Amino acid sequence: MASLRDQSFNREAWLKLGFILMAGGVAALLIFFSVQAHHNYIEIPRLLSARHDEQVGFPGRVTTSIMQLGPEAVPTLITDLAVGVDSALRRKSIEMISGISDPRVLPALIAVLYDEDVGVRMAAISGMVRLGDPGAAASLWKALETADDWFSQRVIVAIGLVGGPAEVEPCLSRANKTTGQRRHLFAWSAGQLQRRQTERDQIGRVPPAPVPEDYDHEGRIQGQVDAALAELDAADVTAERALAFAQLTAVEYGTWNQGHQISYQTIAVNGPRVLRGIGKIDGVPKPVFVVRDKADPSVNGATLPIPEKAPTQLQAQ
């Protein structure tokens, strides 16, 4: 094999080697640019054209792939948020854009926070929670001043899910200036804000409320919730009371559909205080499900096994 010191490896051989290397470099560049062209002019347009094929709340392959595009997808998704676009399409685009880390995302969500369509407004606050930018709290506080009661309750929950440590005192102050459901929600948000700073697990989640082991345990937990509510109504809402209340009533936030979770949390605090997801505390009587004979409309079938201490309320068939 020829070496660099081998005189037979002459000038002509070096020129041939240089030509081969240059040809290889040109081929590599052509491959690189062809891959980029396919990505930019075929793959991305095809993917974006299918961006509304999946339903809101279900992040399938298309939704996930668009979020993985990152900043490349943001201009198209922002265009989708314009007034006049079908509200279902806007909600889906809000869902996707809120999963992208880009400085243009939060302003886009803020812009639709006052939309006429309540579903779009709800998608906006859900998107802010999913985005996880504490800077969203200022806009949520502002929206709270003009929102109707139904929407404002969910905004209060969203503040507890996305705000930073600076929001604890404002939540406590608001709680002590109001009564009823809003007082309880502000207390919950103040407690959840504290929990997010101190009770995160290894993957950053805050644990939900205790899961009842049986009916006796469920009754004890419900008694603790009732006692905590009574204390919040009878005395000042302090950071300690708010924290204890949030620990008892926090819904599991392990699902992608943050809009559902925000609504579940509102129900968990306001009543019938049903904690959905992994933890469930049910303050209403549990139905007894009865198997009926289709040939005979009367209750003459076998009753499914029900724990001895379960309430006995017939479920209408």
C-alpha positions in Angstrom: 0.0 0.0 0.0 1.4 3.4 -1.0 2.5 5.8 1.8 3.0 9.5 1.9 6.8 8.9 1.6 6.3 6.6 -1.4 7.5 8.5 -4.4 5.1 6.6 -6.6 2.2 8.5 -4.9 2.9 11.5 -7.2 1.1 14.7 -7.9 -1.4 13.0 -10.2 -2.4 10.7 -7.4 -2.9 13.5 -5.0 -5.1 15.3 -7.5 -7.2 12.2 -7.9 -7.5 11.9 -4.2 -8.6 15.5 -3.9 -11.2 15.0 -6.6 -12.6 12.0 -4.9 -12.9 13.9 -1.6 -14.5 16.9 -3.3 -17.0 14.7 -5.1 -17.8 13.0 -1.7 -18.3 16.4 -0.1 -20.6 17.6 -2.9 -22.6 14.3 -2.6 -23.0 14.8 1.1 -24.2 18.4 0.6 -26.7 17.3 -2.0 -28.0 14.6 0.4 -28.2 17.2 3.3 -30.1 19.8 1.2 -32.4 17.2 -0.3 -33.3 16.0 3.2 -33.9 19.5 4.3 -36.0 20.3 1.3 -38.1 17.2 1.9 -38.6 18.2 5.6 -39.5 21.9 4.8 -41.5 21.5 1.6 -43.1 18.1 1.9 -43.1 16.7 5.4 -44.0 19.8 7.4 -46.8 21.0 5.0 -48.3 17.5 5.0 -48.2 17.3 8.8 -49.6 20.8 9.3 -52.4 20.1 6.8 -53.6 17.3 9.1 -53.3 19.3 12.4 -57.0 19.3 13.0 -57.6 15.6 12.3 -57.4 14.6 16.0 -59.9 15.7 18.6 -59.2 18.2 21.4 -57.9 16.4 24.5 -56.4 13.5 22.6 -52.8 14.1 21.7 -52.2 11.4 19.0 -49.4 11.0 16.6 -50.2 14.2 14.6 -50.6 16.4 17.6 -47.4 15.1 19.2 -45.5 15.5 15.9 -46.6 19.1 15.4 -45.6 20.0 19.0 -42.2 18.4 18.3 -41.8 20.7 15.3 -41.5 23.5 17.9 -41.1 27.1 16.6 -41.6 25.9 13.0 -45.3 25.2 13.7 -46.0 28.4 15.7 -46.8 30.8 12.8 -49.4 28.4 11.3 -51.0 27.7 14.7 -51.1 31.5 15.5 -52.9 32.1 12.2 -55.5 29.5 13.3 -56.4 31.6 16.3 -57.8 34.5 14.3 -61.4 35.5 14.9 -63.7 33.9 12.3 -62.0 30.5 12.3 -64.2 27.6 13.5 -64.1 27.5 17.3 -63.3 23.7 17.4 -60.3 24.2 15.2 -59.1 27.2 17.3 -59.3 25.1 20.5 -57.2 22.3 18.9 -54.6 24.8 17.7 -54.5 26.3 21.2 -53.9 22.8 22.6 -51.0 22.2 20.2 -49.4 25.6 20.5 -49.4 25.5 24.3 -47.2 22.4 24.1 -44.4 24.4 22.4 -41.8 26.4 24.2 -41.5 29.6 22.2 -41.7 33.3 23.3 -44.6 33.9 20.8 -46.9 31.3 22.5 -47.9 33.2 25.7 -48.9 36.4 23.9 -51.0 34.3 21.5 -52.8 32.7 24.4 -53.4 36.0 26.1 -54.9 37.4 22.9 -57.7 34.8 23.0 -58.3 35.0 26.7 -61.2 37.4 26.1 -62.7 35.7 23.1 -66.5 35.7 22.7 -66.5 31.9 22.6 -66.4 30.4 26.1 -64.8 27.2 24.8 -61.9 29.2 23.3 -61.5 31.2 26.5 -61.4 27.9 28.5 -58.9 26.5 26.0 -56.7 29.6 26.6 -56.5 29.2 30.3 -56.0 25.4 29.9 -53.2 26.2 27.5 -51.5 28.6 30.0 -51.5 25.8 32.6 -50.1 23.3 30.1 -47.4 25.9 29.0 -46.4 26.3 32.7 -45.1 29.9 32.3 -45.6 31.7 35.6 -45.8 34.9 33.6 -49.3 33.9 32.7 -50.6 34.7 36.2 -50.7 38.5 35.6 -53.1 38.0 32.6 -55.2 35.6 34.6 -55.6 38.1 37.4 -56.7 40.7 34.9 -59.1 38.4 33.3 -60.6 37.6 36.7 -61.9 41.1 37.0 -64.2 40.9 34.0 -65.1 37.2 33.9 -68.5 35.7 34.7 -68.8 33.5 37.8 -68.5 30.2 36.0 -65.4 31.2 34.1 -63.8 33.2 37.0 -63.9 30.1 39.2 -61.8 28.2 36.7 -59.4 31.2 36.4 -58.8 31.0 40.1 -57.9 27.3 39.8 -55.6 28.1 36.9 -53.7 30.7 39.0 -53.0 28.0 41.5 -51.7 25.7 38.8 -49.5 28.1 36.9 -48.5 31.0 39.2 -45.3 31.5 41.1 -44.6 32.0 44.8 -45.6 35.7 44.5 -49.2 34.7 43.9 -49.7 33.1 47.4 -50.3 36.3 49.3 -52.7 37.8 46.7 -54.7 34.6 46.8 -54.9 34.6 50.6 -55.9 38.3 50.6 -58.7 37.7 48.1 -59.9 34.7 50.1 -60.2 36.8 53.2 -62.1 39.5 51.3 -64.8 37.2 50.0 -67.1 34.4 51.1 -68.5 31.1 49.8 -67.2 29.3 46.9 -64.7 31.9 45.7 -63.2 32.1 49.2 -62.7 28.3 49.1 -61.2 28.4 45.6 -58.7 31.2 46.5 -57.7 29.2 49.6 -57.2 26.1 47.4 -55.0 28.1 45.0 -52.9 29.5 47.8 -52.4 26.0 49.2 -51.6 24.5 45.8 -49.1 27.2 45.0 -47.3 26.3 48.2 -47.4 22.6 47.4 -45.9 23.2 44.0 -42.9 24.7 45.7 -42.3 22.0 48.3 -44.2 18.8 47.5 -43.1 17.9 44.0 -42.0 14.3 43.3 -39.0 13.2 41.2 -40.9 14.0 37.9 -42.3 17.3 39.1 -45.8 16.2 39.9 -47.7 17.3 43.1 -49.5 14.3 44.7 -53.3 14.2 44.7 -55.6 14.0 47.7 -55.6 10.7 49.6 -57.3 7.8 47.9 -60.0 6.3 50.1 -59.3 2.7 50.9 -62.8 1.8 51.9 -66.1 3.4 53.0 -64.9 4.1 56.5 -61.7 5.7 55.2 -63.8 7.7 52.7 -66.0 9.0 55.5 -63.1 10.1 57.6 -61.5 12.0 54.7 -64.8 13.6 53.9 -65.2 14.6 57.5 -61.8 16.3 57.3 -62.8 18.2 54.2 -66.0 19.4 55.8 -64.0 20.5 58.9 -61.5 22.3 56.8 -64.3 24.1 54.9 -65.9 25.1 58.2 -62.6 26.4 59.5 -62.0 28.5 56.4 -65.4 30.1 56.8 -65.1 30.8 60.5 -61.5 32.1 60.7 -58.9 33.9 58.6 -57.6 32.0 55.7 -53.9 31.6 56.6 -51.2 29.9 54.5 -51.3 26.9 56.8 -55.0 26.4 56.5 -54.9 26.9 52.8 -52.1 24.3 52.5 -54.0 21.7 54.6 -57.2 22.3 52.5 -55.3 21.8 49.2 -53.7 18.6 50.4 -57.2 17.2 51.1 -58.9 18.3 47.9 -56.3 18.3 45.1 -57.3 16.4 42.0 -54.7 14.3 40.1 -53.3 16.3 37.2 -51.9 13.4 35.2 -54.1 13.9 32.1 -53.4 15.9 29.0 -56.8 17.6 29.0 -56.1 20.4 31.4 -59.5 21.9 30.7 -61.2 18.8 32.2 -58.9 18.8 35.2 -59.5 22.5 36.0 -63.3 21.8 35.9 -62.8 18.7 38.1 -60.9 20.7 40.6 -63.6 23.4 40.7 -66.2 20.6 41.4 -63.9 19.1 44.1 -63.8 22.4 46.0 -67.3 23.7 45.3 -69.4 20.5 45.6 -70.4 17.8 45.5 -66.6 17.8 46.1 -66.0 14.7 43.9 -62.3 14.1 43.4 -61.9 12.5 40.0 -58.9 10.8 38.5 -56.9 8.6 40.8 -58.3 10.0 44.1 -62.1 10.1 44.5 -64.1 11.4 47.5 -67.8 11.2 46.8 -70.1 13.2 49.0 -73.3 12.0 47.4 -75.0 8.6 48.0 -73.6 5.8 46.0 -76.2 4.0 43.8 -77.0 0.3 44.0 -76.9 -1.1 40.5 -79.5 -3.7 39.9 -79.6 -6.3 37.1 -83.1 -6.4 35.6 -84.8 -9.1 33.6 -85.6 -7.6 30.2 -88.7 -9.8 30.0 -90.0 -8.4 33.3 -89.8 -4.7 34.0 -89.9 -5.3 37.8 -86.8 -5.6 39.8 -86.5 -9.4 39.9 -82.9 -9.9 38.9 -79.7 -10.4 40.8 -78.3 -7.4 42.7 -74.6 -6.8 42.2 -72.5 -7.2 45.4 -72.5 -3.9 47.4 -70.3 -3.3 50.5 -72.4 -3.6 53.7 -72.0 0.1 54.5 -72.8 1.5 51.1 -75.9 3.8 50.9 -78.9 2.2 49.2 -80.2 4.3 46.4 -81.7 2.7 43.4 -80.2 3.6 40.0 -82.9 4.3 37.5 -82.6 1.9 34.6 
